Amino acid sequence: MNRFRNTIVHAALATVLASATLGAQAQAPLQEIKVSYQPALYWALPFYVATEKGWWAELGLKPEFSIFPAGVPQMAAAAAKSWDVGGTGSVPAVLGHVRFGVMTIGISNDESDANVLMASKSAAEKFVKDPASIKGQTILLTSNSTGDYAVQSCLKKWGLKKSDVSIKNMGQGEIISALSSGGADLAGLWAPNNYSVEEKIGAVQLCSGKDGGAVVPGALIVREEYAKENPENVAKFLAIYLRTWSWMSAHRPEALALMSKFYKEGGVNISESAQKKEFAKRPTFDLEQQLAHMDRSKGASDADKWFEQIATFMRGSGAIQKTPASADYLTDAYMKRVAADPKLREFANRKD
């Protein structure tokens, strides 16, 4: 009887100790991770949704967000370690590598059809009928951006060069104001700004990066130093991002409602129709697709080719002095960590 009682006591003690251990693990402090992005943009929506759903904490992370008006100042902030991971356009991602050692670790979305050249309502008919008449005109755009890349691909499509037009560098908000006030006829914009000027002032899309034959991937990024010191957190960041797209694909009505809130907080109000265009025109990639696009087993990957074309454009524009090898800054190592970890892989592919 004593032996039986001792066995029960030992088992009870083991259960208590195990419960205490699990409780301590469950209550372990969350690890802060600094996430950078630009407000009211489609590829940044997962950061907001994951926060609303509490998914960061599920993997032991606590995000601290840094918001930037465009990619160039966002990259500059990397030097001060103002952020650890985030999302940005492919053009600033390359610039970030050249100047600050920023690494690209995934593709946020395909925004080829969301970076466009727009014309004012009054001038659109002339340019639609004769795109060559754009020669000698002034185009407002944000320099060293995916919008710049798309506009130049459109000019090339029409047999024009950058030197054939006058480029005026402005922020997206300033461009919208200029179009709205009649102070400009041509502008390079990215979504959702293009939808806003379509709906509010009747601006017309003349050409997208996709029309011009340019692939414009969005980039998921990390500071190289942070990645080396915290590889597991980087993999968790990617798993959270991928899980959010998986969920949004399966729960579109709720995703649209959250998108509306996110855009409004960023100062952008667009119609439900425009929100649906965001989802329709901007493909995203799950874990398997990410790995496929970054696969170098048979030579240069899809992503290598996309980013090398962008780097070539940047060198031509004078933004960088030489074209860096994509393998120096584009890596699938952290996506592979997600795929190799059963827990992270399941989390990334979860739709609930």
C-alpha positions as CSV (number, residue, x, y, z in Angstrom):
1,M,0.0,0.0,0.0
2,N,2.8,2.4,0.9
3,R,4.6,1.6,-2.4
4,F,1.3,2.3,-4.3
5,R,0.8,5.6,-2.3
6,N,4.4,6.6,-3.0
7,T,3.8,5.9,-6.7
8,I,0.8,8.2,-6.7
9,V,2.6,10.9,-4.9
10,H,5.5,10.8,-7.3
11,A,3.1,10.9,-10.2
12,A,1.3,13.8,-8.8
13,L,4.6,15.7,-8.2
14,A,5.7,15.0,-11.8
15,T,2.4,16.3,-13.0
16,V,2.7,19.5,-11.0
17,L,6.3,20.0,-12.1
18,A,5.3,19.4,-15.7
19,S,2.4,21.9,-15.4
20,A,4.6,24.5,-13.8
21,T,7.2,24.1,-16.6
22,L,4.5,24.4,-19.3
23,G,3.1,27.4,-17.5
24,A,6.5,29.1,-17.3
25,Q,6.9,28.4,-21.0
26,A,3.5,29.8,-21.8
27,Q,4.2,32.9,-19.8
28,A,7.7,33.5,-21.2
29,P,8.1,37.1,-22.2
30,L,7.5,37.8,-25.9
31,Q,10.5,38.7,-28.0
32,E,10.3,42.2,-29.5
33,I,10.8,42.4,-33.2
34,K,10.8,45.8,-35.0
35,V,8.7,45.7,-38.2
36,S,8.9,48.4,-40.9
37,Y,6.4,49.2,-43.6
38,Q,4.6,51.9,-45.5
39,P,1.0,52.7,-44.5
40,A,-2.1,51.8,-46.4
41,L,-0.4,49.4,-48.9
42,Y,-1.7,46.0,-49.9
43,W,1.5,44.1,-49.1
44,A,1.6,45.7,-45.6
45,L,-2.0,44.5,-44.7
46,P,-0.8,41.2,-43.3
47,F,1.1,43.0,-40.5
48,Y,-2.2,44.7,-39.4
49,V,-4.3,41.5,-39.7
50,A,-1.8,39.4,-37.8
51,T,-1.9,42.0,-35.0
52,E,-5.7,42.1,-34.9
53,K,-5.7,38.2,-34.8
54,G,-3.0,37.9,-32.2
55,W,-0.8,35.7,-34.4
56,W,2.5,37.3,-33.5
57,A,2.1,36.2,-29.9
58,E,1.3,32.7,-30.9
59,L,4.9,32.4,-32.1
60,G,6.3,34.3,-29.2
61,L,6.9,37.7,-30.9
62,K,5.8,41.2,-30.0
63,P,6.0,43.6,-33.0
64,E,7.0,47.2,-32.7
65,F,6.1,49.0,-35.9
66,S,7.9,51.7,-37.8
67,I,6.1,53.5,-40.6
68,F,7.7,55.3,-43.5
69,P,6.2,57.4,-46.4
70,A,8.4,55.6,-49.0
71,G,11.1,53.0,-49.4
72,V,14.1,55.3,-49.6
73,P,13.8,56.8,-46.0
74,Q,12.8,53.3,-44.8
75,M,16.1,51.9,-46.1
76,A,18.1,54.8,-44.6
77,A,16.6,54.0,-41.2
78,A,18.2,50.5,-41.4
79,A,21.6,52.2,-40.6
80,A,20.3,53.3,-37.2
81,K,18.8,49.8,-36.5
82,S,15.4,51.4,-36.4
83,W,13.8,48.2,-37.6
84,D,14.7,44.5,-37.9
85,V,12.4,43.1,-40.6
86,G,9.6,44.4,-42.9
87,G,8.3,44.9,-46.4
88,T,9.1,47.4,-49.1
89,G,9.2,47.8,-52.9
90,S,11.8,45.9,-54.9
91,V,13.6,49.0,-56.0
92,P,14.3,50.3,-52.5
93,A,15.1,46.7,-51.4
94,V,18.0,46.7,-53.9
95,L,19.0,50.2,-52.8
96,G,18.9,49.1,-49.2
97,H,21.3,46.2,-50.0
98,V,23.8,48.4,-51.8
99,R,23.8,51.2,-49.2
100,F,23.0,49.4,-45.9
101,G,23.3,45.6,-46.3
102,V,19.6,44.9,-46.3
103,M,18.6,41.3,-47.3
104,T,15.6,40.2,-49.3
105,I,14.1,37.0,-47.8
106,G,10.8,36.7,-49.7
107,I,8.3,38.1,-52.1
108,S,5.4,40.0,-50.6
109,N,3.3,40.1,-53.8
110,D,3.4,40.6,-57.5
111,E,2.6,44.3,-58.0
112,S,3.4,44.6,-61.7
113,D,-0.2,45.6,-62.4
114,A,-0.4,48.0,-59.5
115,N,2.4,50.4,-60.5
116,V,1.1,52.6,-63.2
117,L,1.3,55.7,-65.4
118,M,-1.8,57.8,-65.0
119,A,-3.2,60.7,-67.1
120,S,-5.6,63.5,-66.0
121,K,-9.1,63.2,-67.3
122,S,-8.6,66.2,-69.6
123,A,-5.4,64.9,-71.2
124,A,-6.1,61.2,-71.3
125,E,-7.8,60.9,-74.6
126,K,-4.9,62.5,-76.5
127,F,-2.3,60.2,-74.8
128,V,-4.4,57.1,-75.3
129,K,-4.8,57.7,-79.0
130,D,-1.1,58.7,-79.5
131,P,1.2,57.5,-76.7
132,A,4.2,59.0,-78.6
133,S,2.7,62.5,-77.8
134,I,4.0,62.0,-74.3
135,K,7.4,63.0,-75.6
136,G,8.3,66.4,-74.2
137,Q,5.7,66.1,-71.4
138,T,6.4,66.3,-67.6
139,I,5.7,63.2,-65.6
140,L,5.4,63.4,-61.8
141,L,6.7,60.3,-60.0
142,T,8.5,59.1,-56.9
143,S,12.1,58.5,-58.0
144,N,13.9,55.2,-57.2
145,S,10.6,53.5,-56.6
146,T,8.7,50.7,-58.2
147,G,6.5,53.4,-59.7
148,D,9.5,54.9,-61.5
149,Y,10.5,51.4,-62.8
150,A,6.9,50.8,-64.1
151,V,6.8,54.2,-65.8
152,Q,10.1,53.7,-67.6
153,S,8.9,50.3,-68.8
154,C,5.9,52.0,-70.3
155,L,8.0,54.6,-72.0
156,K,10.2,51.9,-73.5
157,K,7.1,50.1,-74.7
158,W,6.2,53.2,-76.7
159,G,9.7,53.7,-78.1
160,L,10.5,56.5,-75.7
161,K,13.4,57.1,-73.3
162,K,13.5,58.8,-69.9
163,S,15.4,61.6,-71.6
164,D,12.4,62.2,-73.9
165,V,10.3,63.4,-71.0
166,S,10.8,65.7,-68.0
167,I,10.7,63.9,-64.7
168,K,9.7,65.7,-61.5
169,N,10.3,63.8,-58.3
170,M,7.5,64.1,-55.8
171,G,6.0,62.0,-53.0
172,Q,2.8,60.1,-53.7
173,G,0.6,62.5,-51.7
174,E,2.0,65.5,-53.5
175,I,1.4,63.8,-56.9
176,I,-2.2,63.2,-56.0
177,S,-2.7,66.8,-55.0
178,A,-1.2,68.0,-58.2
179,L,-3.4,65.8,-60.3
180,S,-6.5,66.8,-58.3
181,S,-5.8,70.5,-58.7
182,G,-5.1,70.3,-62.4
183,G,-1.4,71.0,-61.9
184,A,-0.3,67.9,-63.8
185,D,-1.4,65.7,-66.6
186,L,0.9,62.7,-66.2
187,A,1.9,60.8,-63.0
188,G,3.4,57.6,-61.8
189,L,1.4,56.1,-59.0
190,W,1.1,52.8,-57.1
191,A,-2.0,51.2,-55.6
192,P,-4.2,52.2,-53.9
193,N,-3.4,55.8,-55.0
194,N,-4.2,55.0,-58.6
195,Y,-7.7,53.8,-57.6
196,S,-8.2,57.0,-55.5
197,V,-7.5,59.3,-58.4
198,E,-9.6,57.2,-60.8
199,E,-12.6,57.4,-58.5
200,K,-12.3,61.0,-57.3
201,I,-11.1,62.9,-60.3
202,G,-11.6,60.6,-63.3
203,A,-7.8,60.0,-63.9
204,V,-7.1,57.3,-66.5
205,Q,-4.6,54.5,-66.4
206,L,-2.4,54.6,-69.5
207,C,-0.1,51.7,-68.8
208,S,1.0,49.4,-65.9
209,G,4.4,47.8,-65.3
210,K,2.8,44.6,-66.5
211,D,1.7,46.2,-69.7
212,G,5.3,47.4,-70.2
213,G,6.7,43.9,-69.6
214,A,8.1,44.6,-66.2
215,V,7.8,42.1,-63.3
216,V,7.5,44.2,-60.1
217,P,7.8,42.0,-57.0
218,G,7.4,43.4,-53.6
219,A,10.1,42.4,-51.1
220,L,10.2,41.0,-47.6
221,I,13.4,42.3,-46.0
222,V,15.6,42.0,-43.0
223,R,18.7,43.7,-41.7
224,E,21.6,41.3,-42.3
225,E,23.0,41.7,-38.8
226,Y,19.6,40.9,-37.2
227,A,19.1,37.9,-39.5
228,K,22.5,36.4,-38.4
229,E,21.7,37.0,-34.7
230,N,18.0,36.0,-34.8
231,P,17.4,33.5,-37.6
232,E,14.6,31.8,-35.8
233,N,12.7,35.1,-35.3
234,V,13.1,35.8,-39.0
235,A,11.6,32.5,-39.9
236,K,8.7,33.1,-37.4
237,F,8.2,36.5,-39.1
238,L,7.9,34.9,-42.5
239,A,5.5,32.2,-41.1
240,I,3.2,34.8,-39.7
241,Y,3.2,36.8,-42.9
242,L,2.4,33.7,-45.0
243,R,-0.3,32.5,-42.6
244,T,-2.0,35.8,-42.9
245,W,-2.3,35.6,-46.7
246,S,-3.5,32.0,-46.4
247,W,-6.2,33.2,-44.0
248,M,-7.2,36.2,-46.2
249,S,-7.6,34.0,-49.2
250,A,-10.0,31.8,-47.3
251,H,-11.9,34.6,-45.5
252,R,-12.2,37.3,-48.1
253,P,-15.2,39.3,-46.7
254,E,-13.5,39.7,-43.3
255,A,-10.2,40.4,-45.0
256,L,-11.9,43.3,-47.0
257,A,-13.3,44.7,-43.8
258,L,-9.9,44.7,-42.1
259,M,-8.3,46.2,-45.3
260,S,-10.8,49.1,-45.1
261,K,-9.8,49.8,-41.5
262,F,-6.1,49.5,-42.2
263,Y,-6.3,51.9,-45.2
264,K,-8.3,54.4,-43.3
265,E,-5.8,54.4,-40.4
266,G,-3.2,55.2,-43.1
267,G,-5.2,58.1,-44.4
268,V,-6.6,56.4,-47.5
269,N,-10.3,55.9,-48.3
270,I,-11.1,53.7,-51.3
271,S,-14.3,52.0,-52.3
272,E,-15.0,48.3,-51.9
273,S,-14.7,47.9,-55.6
274,A,-11.1,49.3,-55.4
275,Q,-10.3,47.0,-52.5
276,K,-11.4,44.0,-54.5
277,K,-9.1,45.1,-57.4
278,E,-6.2,45.0,-55.0
279,F,-6.8,41.3,-54.3
280,A,-7.6,40.6,-58.0
281,K,-4.6,42.4,-59.5
282,R,-1.9,41.5,-57.0
283,P,-1.0,37.8,-56.7
284,T,0.6,36.6,-53.5
285,F,2.6,33.4,-52.9
286,D,2.3,30.6,-50.3
287,L,5.3,28.8,-48.9
288,E,5.6,26.3,-51.7
289,Q,5.3,29.1,-54.3
290,Q,7.9,31.2,-52.5
291,L,10.4,28.4,-52.5
292,A,9.7,27.7,-56.2
293,H,10.3,31.3,-57.3
294,M,13.5,31.4,-55.3
295,D,14.8,28.0,-56.3
296,R,18.3,28.0,-57.8
297,S,18.7,24.3,-58.3
298,K,18.6,24.7,-62.1
299,G,20.3,28.0,-62.3
300,A,19.1,31.6,-61.8
301,S,15.7,31.6,-60.0
302,D,12.7,33.6,-61.1
303,A,13.4,36.0,-58.3
304,D,17.0,36.4,-59.4
305,K,15.8,37.4,-62.9
306,W,13.2,39.9,-61.5
307,F,15.6,41.6,-59.2
308,E,18.5,41.7,-61.7
309,Q,16.3,43.5,-64.2
310,I,15.4,46.0,-61.5
311,A,19.0,46.5,-60.5
312,T,19.9,47.1,-64.2
313,F,17.2,49.7,-64.3
314,M,18.6,51.4,-61.2
315,R,22.1,51.4,-62.6
316,G,20.8,53.0,-65.8
317,S,19.0,55.7,-63.7
318,G,22.1,56.4,-61.7
319,A,20.6,55.2,-58.4
320,I,23.5,52.7,-58.0
321,Q,26.9,52.6,-59.5
322,K,27.1,48.9,-60.4
323,T,24.6,46.0,-60.6
324,P,25.0,43.7,-57.6
325,A,24.7,40.0,-58.0
326,S,21.2,39.0,-56.7
327,A,22.8,36.1,-54.8
328,D,24.5,38.7,-52.6
329,Y,21.2,39.9,-51.1
330,L,18.4,37.6,-52.2
331,T,18.2,34.4,-50.0
332,D,15.7,31.6,-49.5
333,A,17.5,30.4,-46.4
334,Y,14.8,31.7,-44.0
335,M,11.9,30.4,-46.1
336,K,13.7,27.0,-46.0
337,R,13.8,27.3,-42.2
338,V,10.0,27.7,-42.2
339,A,9.6,24.7,-44.5
340,A,12.0,22.5,-42.4
341,D,10.2,23.2,-39.1
342,P,6.9,21.2,-38.8
343,K,5.4,23.8,-36.5
344,L,6.3,26.8,-38.6
345,R,5.3,25.0,-41.8
346,E,1.9,24.2,-40.5
347,F,1.4,27.7,-39.1
348,A,2.4,29.3,-42.4
349,N,-0.1,27.2,-44.4
350,R,-3.0,27.4,-41.9
351,K,-6.2,29.0,-43.2
352,D,-8.1,29.3,-40.0
